[in-house]
Amino acid sequence: ILNVEQSPQSLHVQEGDSTNFTCSFPSSNFYALHWYRWETAKSPEALFVMTLNGDEKKKGRISATLNTKEGYSYLYIKGSQPEDSATYLCALNSGGQNFVFGPGTRLSVLP
Amino acid sequence: EAGVAQSPRYKIIEKRQSVAFWCNPISGHATLYWYQQILGQGPKLLIQFQNNGVVDDSQLPKDRFSAERLKGVDSTLKIQPAKLEDSAVYLCASSDKGLRSNEQFFGPGTRLTVL
């Protein structure tokens, strides 16, 4: 059974702070890594799909990097805003259509 | 494009009762997934359908959980009888097999509380 880990489990930051969190996965079972943002009472929203070692992707103030050789991905949020408060999930796809999700990082941005 | 629809959004039942959830995937998506997300954990796959056939139900507690996708479009997930530990968010997702990224699109979930 593949194990995907995320840290920290939860995070509280002040508005305007920059923050980052980690997703770790077995490097031997990699096809793609997906990042999702899940706000309370809404659908998980896809942020990034990352496939190549060294990938860097950016969407507004959010960016992500990928290291498939050592099995980790970082998600960065620059200048956090209250609307960034959500649970951030990463999911490992090892080929095929199945995902293995990490437990998520719950971010709270305080105004 | 309409997203994945789920109903109900919230459900509270007592243990040993039965409950059913409904999901309508994105039009044209052949693959449909049901996940269980317990507080503090990541979503766990319960069952995956390809059209109306089951691809993976290895983590479905078959003594109490059942799911069907009879016409290869919408799907229902049933729990009978419910236990306290079934309290969770039940997420439905769909994907288009033609997408190289295998990206999954999620509904808003059904939050189940078992008392």
Interface residues (C-beta under 8 A of the other chain):
Chain A: V4 Q6 Q9 Y31 A32 H34 Y36 A41 K42 S43 P44 E45 A46 V49 T51 L89 A91 N93 G96 Q97 N98 F99 V100 F101 G102 P103 G104
Chain B: G3 V4 R9 T31 Y35 G40 Q41 G42 P43 K44 L45 Q48 V55 D56 L91 S95 K97 S101 N102 E103 Q104 F105 F106 G107 P108 G109
